[in-house]
């Protein structure tokens, strides 16, 4: 059974930072593409960042230079370091493995 469990969300003021974590079980983690997506109220889910098994990272234009995705294969975890947060970053953030398996999400709220 594949499980992805996100943590690290919360309320932060604009300009602040948060670090999201996603712990993965049930798949061979090191071979899989991992991604962070987000969904704001009334909007479609969008890709925020992804990282391949060889640590190649890709970012949405809206977060480039502010967010950093990383992975630890030994811990079967993927992380999203979010700096210089803006109110428009407010959303539920989801972890995704192999573009197939999803976590339940963690809420990030950025106040102005």
DSSP file (Angstrom, degrees, kcal/mol; ACC not computed):
  #  RESIDUE AA STRUCTURE BP1 BP2  ACC     N-H-->O    O-->H-N    N-H-->O    O-->H-N    TCO  KAPPA ALPHA  PHI   PSI    X-CA   Y-CA   Z-CA
    1    1 A X              0   0    0      0, 0.0     2,-0.4     0, 0.0    26,-0.1   0.000 360.0 360.0 360.0 124.9    0.0    0.0    0.0
    2    2 A X        -     0   0    0     24,-0.1     2,-0.4    22,-0.0    24,-0.2  -0.668 360.0-178.8 -84.8 131.3    1.5    3.3   -1.1
    3    3 A X  E     -A   25   0A   0     22,-2.5    22,-2.3    -2,-0.4     2,-0.4  -0.997  13.7-174.6-132.6 136.3    1.3    6.1    1.4
    4    4 A X  E     -A   24   0A   0     -2,-0.4   100,-0.6    98,-0.4     2,-0.5  -0.996   8.5-171.4-126.7 124.7    2.4    9.7    1.2
    5    5 A X  E     -A   23   0A   0     18,-2.3    18,-2.3    -2,-0.4     2,-0.2  -0.951   5.6-159.6-124.1 113.9    2.1   11.9    4.3
    6    6 A X  E     +A   22   0A   0     -2,-0.5     2,-0.3    16,-0.2    16,-0.2  -0.577  16.0 167.0 -88.5 152.9    2.8   15.6    4.2
    7    7 A X  E     +A   21   0A   0     14,-2.2    14,-2.7    -2,-0.2    99,-0.1  -0.972  40.4  67.8-153.6 165.2    3.7   17.8    7.1
    8    8 A X        +     0   0    0     -2,-0.3    11,-0.3     1,-0.3    14,-0.0   0.363  61.1 132.8 106.1  -5.0    5.0   21.3    7.8
    9    9 A X        +     0   0    0     12,-0.1     2,-0.3     9,-0.1    -1,-0.3  -0.189  23.0 117.7 -71.6 171.7    2.1   23.4    6.7
   10   10 A X  E     -d  108   0B   0     97,-0.8    99,-2.8    96,-0.1     2,-0.5  -0.986  61.3 -48.0 162.5-166.9    0.7   26.3    8.8
   11   11 A X  E     +d  109   0B   0     -2,-0.3     2,-0.3    97,-0.2    99,-0.2  -0.855  53.6 165.0-102.1 130.3    0.1   30.0    9.1
   12   12 A X  E     -d  110   0B   0     97,-2.6    99,-2.5    -2,-0.5     2,-0.1  -0.986  34.9-111.8-143.2 151.3    3.0   32.4    8.2
   13   13 A X  E >   -d  111   0B   0     -2,-0.3     3,-2.2    97,-0.2    72,-0.2  -0.468  50.8 -82.2 -78.8 154.9    3.3   36.1    7.5
   14   14 A X  T 3  S+     0   0    0     97,-2.4    72,-0.2     1,-0.3    -1,-0.1  -0.305 120.1  30.4 -55.1 137.0    4.2   37.3    4.1
   15   15 A X  T 3  S+     0   0    0     70,-3.1    69,-0.6     1,-0.3    -1,-0.3   0.254  99.7 114.8  93.2 -11.2    8.0   37.2    3.7
   16   16 A X    <   -     0   0    0     -3,-2.2    69,-2.3    69,-0.2     2,-0.3  -0.079  58.0-121.9 -83.7-174.2    8.3   34.2    6.0
   17   17 A X        -     0   0    0     66,-0.2     2,-0.3    67,-0.2    66,-0.2  -0.932  20.5-179.6-132.5 152.1    9.4   30.7    5.3
   18   18 A X  E     - B   0  82A   0     64,-2.1    64,-3.3    -2,-0.3     2,-0.5  -0.980  16.1-146.7-143.2 153.8    8.0   27.2    5.7
   19   19 A X  E     - B   0  81A   0    -11,-0.3     2,-0.3    -2,-0.3    62,-0.2  -0.970  14.2-158.8-124.8 117.7    9.5   23.7    5.0
   20   20 A X  E     - B   0  80A   0     60,-2.7    60,-2.2    -2,-0.5     2,-0.3  -0.696   6.7-163.9 -92.5 145.5    7.1   21.0    3.9
   21   21 A X  E     -AB   7  79A   0    -14,-2.7   -14,-2.2    -2,-0.3     2,-0.4  -0.940   7.4-165.5-126.7 151.2    8.0   17.3    4.2
   22   22 A X  E     -AB   6  78A   0     56,-1.8    56,-1.9    -2,-0.3     2,-0.5  -0.951   6.2-159.1-138.9 117.2    6.5   14.3    2.6
   23   23 A X  E     -AB   5  77A   0    -18,-2.3   -18,-2.3    -2,-0.4     2,-0.4  -0.834  14.3-160.5 -98.1 131.8    7.3   10.8    3.9
   24   24 A X  E     +A    4   0A   0     52,-2.8     2,-0.3    -2,-0.5   -20,-0.2  -0.893  14.8 168.8-118.4 139.5    6.7    8.0    1.4
   25   25 A X  E     +A    3   0A   0    -22,-2.3   -22,-2.5    -2,-0.4     3,-0.1  -0.978  54.0  43.0-142.0 156.9    6.2    4.3    1.9
   26   26 A X  S    S+     0   0    0     -2,-0.3     2,-0.3   -24,-0.2   -24,-0.1   0.394  97.9  71.7  93.2  -3.1    5.1    1.4   -0.3
   27   27 A X  S    S-     0   0    0    -24,-0.1     2,-1.6   -26,-0.1    -1,-0.2  -0.927  94.4 -95.4-136.5 164.1    7.0    2.2   -3.4
   28   28 A X    >   -     0   0    0     -2,-0.3     3,-1.4     1,-0.2     4,-0.4  -0.646  47.0-169.4 -79.1  92.2   10.7    2.1   -4.5
   29   29 A X  G >  S+     0   0    0     -2,-1.6     3,-2.0     1,-0.3    -1,-0.2   0.842  71.1  61.9 -56.3 -44.1   11.2    5.7   -3.7
   30   30 A X  G 3  S+     0   0    0      1,-0.3    -1,-0.3    43,-0.2    43,-0.1   0.694 102.9  51.3 -67.1 -17.6   14.6    6.3   -5.3
   31   31 A X  G <  S+     0   0    0     -3,-1.4     2,-0.3     2,-0.1    -1,-0.3   0.546  95.6  94.0 -91.1  -6.5   13.4    5.5   -8.8
   32   32 A X  S <  S-     0   0    0     -3,-2.0     2,-0.3    -4,-0.4    19,-0.0  -0.654  73.5-122.3-104.4 144.0   10.4    7.8   -8.8
   33   33 A X        -     0   0    0     -2,-0.3    65,-3.3    19,-0.1    66,-0.4  -0.582  33.7-158.2 -66.8 131.9    9.7   11.3   -9.9
   34   34 A X  E     -FE  51  97B   0     17,-2.5    17,-2.9    -2,-0.3     2,-0.3  -0.926  11.9-177.4-117.9 143.5    8.4   13.3   -7.0
   35   35 A X  E     -FE  50  96B   0     61,-2.7    61,-2.7    -2,-0.4     2,-0.5  -0.970  23.1-144.7-140.5 154.7    6.3   16.4   -7.2
   36   36 A X  E     +FE  49  95B   0     13,-3.3    12,-3.1    -2,-0.3    13,-1.7  -0.982  25.5 177.7-114.6 129.0    4.7   19.1   -5.1
   37   37 A X  E     -FE  47  94B   0     57,-2.9    57,-2.9    -2,-0.5     2,-0.3  -0.817   9.5-157.8-121.8 164.3    1.4   20.5   -6.3
   38   38 A X  E     -FE  46  93B   0      8,-2.5     8,-2.9    -2,-0.3     2,-0.4  -0.994   7.2-161.1-143.6 154.1   -0.9   23.1   -4.8
   39   39 A X  E     - E   0  92B   0     53,-2.1    53,-2.2    -2,-0.3     2,-0.2  -0.947   9.2-161.6-137.7 115.4   -4.6   24.0   -5.0
   40   40 A X    >   -     0   0    0      4,-0.4     3,-2.3    -2,-0.4    51,-0.1  -0.565  45.1 -75.2 -88.6 157.9   -5.9   27.3   -4.0
   41   41 A X  T 3  S+     0   0    0      1,-0.3    -1,-0.1    -2,-0.2     3,-0.1  -0.292 119.0   5.5 -55.5 128.2   -9.6   27.9   -3.3
   42   42 A X  T 3  S+     0   0    0      1,-0.3     2,-0.3    -3,-0.1    -1,-0.3   0.532 113.9 100.7  77.5   5.9  -11.5   28.1   -6.5
   43   43 A X  S <  S-     0   0    0     -3,-2.3    -1,-0.3     1,-0.0     2,-0.1  -0.809  75.0-101.3-122.0 163.1   -8.5   27.2   -8.6
   44   44 A X        -     0   0    0     -2,-0.3    -4,-0.4     1,-0.1     2,-0.2  -0.428  46.1 -94.0 -77.2 155.5   -7.2   24.1  -10.3
   45   45 A X        -     0   0    0     -6,-0.2     2,-0.3    -2,-0.1    -6,-0.2  -0.477  49.7-167.9 -66.7 137.8   -4.4   22.1   -8.9
   46   46 A X  E     -F   38   0B   0     -8,-2.9    -8,-2.5    -2,-0.2     2,-0.3  -0.953  25.2-106.5-132.7 151.3   -1.0   23.2  -10.3
   47   47 A X  E     +F   37   0B   0     -2,-0.3   -10,-0.3   -10,-0.2     3,-0.1  -0.585  31.5 175.8 -74.6 131.2    2.5   21.8  -10.3
   48   48 A X  E     -     0   0B   0    -12,-3.1    12,-2.6     1,-0.4     2,-0.3   0.826  63.7 -21.1 -98.7 -50.0    4.8   23.8   -8.0
   49   49 A X  E     -FG  36  59B   0    -13,-1.7   -13,-3.3    10,-0.2    -1,-0.4  -0.988  54.5-165.2-159.6 152.5    8.0   21.8   -8.2
   50   50 A X  E     -FG  35  58B   0      8,-2.3     8,-2.3    -2,-0.3     2,-0.4  -0.965   3.2-161.1-139.8 159.5    9.2   18.3   -9.2
   51   51 A X  E     -FG  34  57B   0    -17,-2.9   -17,-2.5    -2,-0.3     6,-0.2  -0.983  12.9-141.7-144.9 130.6   12.4   16.4   -8.7
   52   52 A X    >   -     0   0    0      4,-2.3     3,-1.8    -2,-0.4   -20,-0.1  -0.217  36.1 -97.1 -83.7 175.9   13.7   13.4  -10.7
   53   53 A X  T 3  S+     0   0    0      1,-0.3   -21,-0.1   -22,-0.3    -1,-0.1   0.747 127.4  53.0 -64.7 -22.7   15.5   10.3   -9.4
   54   54 A X  T 3  S-     0   0    0      2,-0.1    -1,-0.3   -23,-0.1     3,-0.1   0.150 123.6-105.0 -99.2  19.0   18.7   12.0  -10.5
   55   55 A X    <   +     0   0    0     -3,-1.8     2,-0.6     1,-0.2    -2,-0.1   0.710  66.3 153.3  69.5  23.4   17.9   15.2   -8.6
   56   56 A X        -     0   0    0      2,-0.0    -4,-2.3     1,-0.0     2,-0.3  -0.764  30.0-155.5 -82.4 125.0   16.9   17.3  -11.6
   57   57 A X  E     -G   51   0B   0     -2,-0.6     2,-0.4    -6,-0.2    -6,-0.2  -0.769  14.1-170.2-107.5 147.2   14.5   19.9  -10.3
   58   58 A X  E     -G   50   0B   0     -8,-2.3    -8,-2.3    -2,-0.3     2,-0.3  -0.992   8.6-166.3-134.3 141.3   11.8   21.8  -12.1
   59   59 A X  E     -G   49   0B   0     -2,-0.4   -10,-0.2   -10,-0.2     2,-0.2  -0.938  26.0-111.3-131.3 148.9    9.8   24.8  -10.9
   60   60 A X    >>  -     0   0    0    -12,-2.6     3,-1.7    -2,-0.3     4,-1.0  -0.498  37.3-117.8 -66.9 146.8    6.7   26.7  -11.7
   61   61 A X  T 34 S+     0   0    0      1,-0.3     3,-0.5     2,-0.2    -1,-0.1   0.844 111.6  63.7 -57.0 -33.7    7.6   30.2  -12.8
   62   62 A X  T 34 S+     0   0    0      1,-0.2    -1,-0.3     3,-0.0   -14,-0.1   0.672 112.2  33.3 -68.2 -16.6    5.7   31.7   -9.9
   63   63 A X  T X> S+     0   0    0     -3,-1.7     3,-2.4   -15,-0.2     4,-2.2   0.449  82.4 128.6-118.6  -3.4    8.0   30.1   -7.3
   64   64 A X  T 3< S+     0   0    0     -4,-1.0     4,-0.1    -3,-0.5    -3,-0.0  -0.296  80.7  15.8 -57.8 134.0   11.4   30.1   -9.1
   65   65 A X  T 34 S+     0   0    0      2,-0.4    -1,-0.3     1,-0.1     3,-0.1   0.280 125.7  59.6  86.4 -11.4   14.0   31.6   -6.9
   66   66 A X  T <4 S+     0   0    0     -3,-2.4    17,-2.0     1,-0.2     2,-0.3   0.702  97.7  52.2-115.9 -34.8   11.9   31.3   -3.7
   67   67 A X  E  <  -C   82   0A   0     -4,-2.2    -2,-0.4    15,-0.2     2,-0.4  -0.797  59.0-166.3-109.0 148.2   11.1   27.6   -3.4
   68   68 A X  E     -C   81   0A   0     13,-2.4    13,-3.1    -2,-0.3     2,-0.4  -0.989   5.6-157.2-134.9 126.1   13.6   24.7   -3.4
   69   69 A X  E     +C   80   0A   0     -2,-0.4     2,-0.3    11,-0.2    11,-0.2  -0.813  20.8 164.8-100.6 142.4   12.7   21.0   -3.8
   70   70 A X  E     -C   79   0A   0      9,-1.8     9,-3.1    -2,-0.4     2,-0.3  -0.955  18.6-150.4-148.9 166.0   14.9   18.3   -2.5
   71   71 A X  E     -C   78   0A   0     -2,-0.3     2,-0.5     7,-0.2     7,-0.2  -0.981   9.5-155.8-141.6 153.2   14.8   14.6   -1.7
   72   72 A X  E  >> -C   77   0A   0      5,-2.9     5,-2.0    -2,-0.3     4,-0.7  -0.915   8.1-170.8-127.9 102.3   16.5   12.2    0.7
   73   73 A X  T  45S+     0   0    0     -2,-0.5     3,-0.5     1,-0.2   -43,-0.2   0.839  85.6  57.4 -66.1 -32.4   16.3    8.7   -0.8
   74   74 A X  T  45S+     0   0    0      1,-0.2    -1,-0.2     2,-0.1   -45,-0.0   0.866 115.2  37.0 -65.7 -34.5   17.6    7.1    2.4
   75   75 A X  T  45S-     0   0    0     -3,-0.4   -51,-0.3     2,-0.2    -1,-0.2   0.432 105.4-128.9 -95.2   0.0   14.6    8.6    4.4
   76   76 A X  T  <5 +     0   0    0     -4,-0.7   -52,-2.8    -3,-0.5     2,-0.3   0.933  66.1 129.4  50.6  49.6   12.2    8.1    1.5
   77   77 A X  E   < -BC  23  72A   0     -5,-2.0    -5,-2.9   -54,-0.2     2,-0.4  -0.957  46.8-158.9-136.4 152.0   11.2   11.7    1.8
   78   78 A X  E     -BC  22  71A   0    -56,-1.9   -56,-1.8    -2,-0.3     2,-0.3  -0.970  15.7-159.7-128.6 147.6   10.9   14.8   -0.3
   79   79 A X  E     -BC  21  70A   0     -9,-3.1    -9,-1.8    -2,-0.4     2,-0.4  -0.875  14.1-157.5-129.2 155.0   11.0   18.4    0.9
   80   80 A X  E     -BC  20  69A   0    -60,-2.2   -60,-2.7    -2,-0.3     2,-0.6  -0.907   9.9-161.6-133.8 107.2    9.8   21.8   -0.2
   81   81 A X  E     -BC  19  68A   0    -13,-3.1   -13,-2.4    -2,-0.4     2,-0.6  -0.795  11.9-166.3 -87.6 121.4   11.6   24.8    1.3
   82   82 A X  E     +BC  18  67A   0    -64,-3.3   -64,-2.1    -2,-0.6     2,-0.3  -0.940  10.8 173.6-117.4 115.8    9.5   27.9    0.7
   83   83 A X        +     0   0    0    -17,-2.0   -66,-0.2    -2,-0.6   -67,-0.2  -0.739  59.5  23.6-115.5 164.7   11.0   31.3    1.3
   84   84 A X  S    S-     0   0    0    -69,-0.6    -1,-0.2    -2,-0.3   -67,-0.2   0.899  84.7-160.2  48.3  48.5    9.7   34.8    0.7
   85   85 A X        -     0   0    0    -69,-2.3   -70,-3.1    -3,-0.2     2,-0.3  -0.253   7.7-158.4 -64.9 146.0    6.2   33.5    0.9
   86   86 A X    >   -     0   0    0    -72,-0.2     3,-2.3    -3,-0.1     4,-0.3  -0.846  31.6-110.1-120.8 156.2    3.4   35.6   -0.6
   87   87 A X  G >  S+     0   0    0     -2,-0.3     3,-1.8     1,-0.3    23,-0.4   0.845 117.5  63.5 -54.8 -32.8   -0.3   35.6    0.1
   88   88 A X  G 3  S+     0   0    0      1,-0.3    -1,-0.3   -48,-0.0   -48,-0.0   0.557  88.5  69.7 -72.3  -5.3   -0.9   34.1   -3.3
   89   89 A X  G <  S+     0   0    0     -3,-2.3    -1,-0.3    21,-0.0     2,-0.2   0.528  70.5 121.3 -83.3  -6.7    1.1   31.1   -2.2
   90   90 A X    <   +     0   0    0     -3,-1.8     2,-0.3    -4,-0.3    19,-0.2  -0.400  40.6 106.6 -60.1 124.0   -1.9   30.2    0.1
   91   91 A X  E    S- H   0 108B   0     17,-1.9    17,-2.9    -2,-0.2     2,-0.6  -0.970  75.8 -80.3-178.0 170.1   -3.1   26.8   -0.9
   92   92 A X  E     -EH  39 107B   0    -53,-2.2   -53,-2.1    -2,-0.3     2,-0.5  -0.867  47.8-146.3 -88.3 127.5   -3.3   23.1    0.1
   93   93 A X  E     -EH  38 106B   0     13,-3.0    13,-2.0    -2,-0.6     2,-0.4  -0.843  14.0-164.2-102.7 130.0    0.0   21.6   -0.9
   94   94 A X  E     -E   37   0B   0    -57,-2.9   -57,-2.9    -2,-0.5     2,-0.4  -0.894  12.9-141.3-117.1 141.3    0.1   18.0   -2.1
   95   95 A X  E     -E   36   0B   0     -2,-0.4     8,-2.1   -59,-0.2     2,-0.4  -0.803  22.0-168.3 -95.6 142.2    2.9   15.5   -2.5
   96   96 A X  E     -EI  35 102B   0    -61,-2.7   -61,-2.7    -2,-0.4     2,-0.5  -0.997   9.3-157.3-136.8 135.7    2.8   13.3   -5.5
   97   97 A X  E >> S-EI  34 101B   0      4,-2.5     3,-2.5    -2,-0.4     4,-2.5  -0.948  77.1 -13.6-115.4 131.2    4.9   10.2   -6.4
   98   98 A X  T 34 S-     0   0    0    -65,-3.3    -1,-0.2    -2,-0.5   -64,-0.1   0.759 111.3 -79.1  54.9  27.8    5.3    8.9   -9.9
   99   99 A X  T 34 S+     0   0    0    -66,-0.4    -1,-0.3     2,-0.2     3,-0.1   0.763 129.1  74.4  53.6  27.2    2.5   11.2  -11.1
  100  100 A X  T <4 S+     0   0    0     -3,-2.5     2,-0.4     1,-0.3    -2,-0.2   0.629  78.3  60.3-133.4 -43.4    0.2    8.6   -9.7
  101  101 A X  E  <  -I   97   0B   0     -4,-2.5    -4,-2.5   -98,-0.0     2,-0.3  -0.794  61.9-165.7-106.2 140.2    0.1    8.5   -5.9
  102  102 A X  E     -I   96   0B   0     -2,-0.4   -98,-0.4    -6,-0.2    -6,-0.2  -0.917  14.3-138.3-127.5 146.6   -1.1   11.4   -3.8
  103  103 A X        -     0   0    0     -8,-2.1   -98,-0.2    -2,-0.3     3,-0.1  -0.333  35.3-107.0 -84.7 180.0   -0.9   12.5   -0.2
  104  104 A X        -     0   0    0   -100,-0.6   -99,-0.1     1,-0.2   -10,-0.1   0.604  62.0-119.5 -87.2 -12.3   -3.9   14.2    1.6
  105  105 A X        -     0   0    0    -10,-0.1     2,-0.4   -13,-0.1   -11,-0.2   0.026  12.7-118.3  97.4 157.6   -2.3   17.6    1.5
  106  106 A X  E     - H   0  93B   0    -13,-2.0   -13,-3.0   -99,-0.1     2,-0.4  -0.999  27.6-121.1-136.5 135.9   -1.2   20.2    4.0
  107  107 A X  E     - H   0  92B   0     -2,-0.4   -97,-0.8   -15,-0.2     2,-0.5  -0.609  22.2-169.8 -85.3 130.0   -2.6   23.7    4.3
  108  108 A X  E     -dH  10  91B   0    -17,-2.9   -17,-1.9    -2,-0.4     2,-0.5  -0.981   4.8-174.8-115.7 123.4   -0.3   26.7    3.9
  109  109 A X  E     -d   11   0B   0    -99,-2.8   -97,-2.6    -2,-0.5     2,-0.6  -0.978   5.3-167.1-122.1 122.9   -1.8   30.1    4.7
  110  110 A X  E     -d   12   0B   0     -2,-0.5     2,-0.3   -23,-0.4   -97,-0.2  -0.936  10.7-153.9-112.5 117.4    0.2   33.2    4.1
  111  111 A X  E      d   13   0B   0    -99,-2.5   -97,-2.4    -2,-0.6   -24,-0.1  -0.626 360.0 360.0 -91.8 148.8   -1.1   36.4    5.7
  112  112 A X              0   0    0     -2,-0.3    -1,-0.1   -99,-0.2   -99,-0.1   0.454 360.0 360.0 -90.7 360.0   -0.5   39.8    4.4
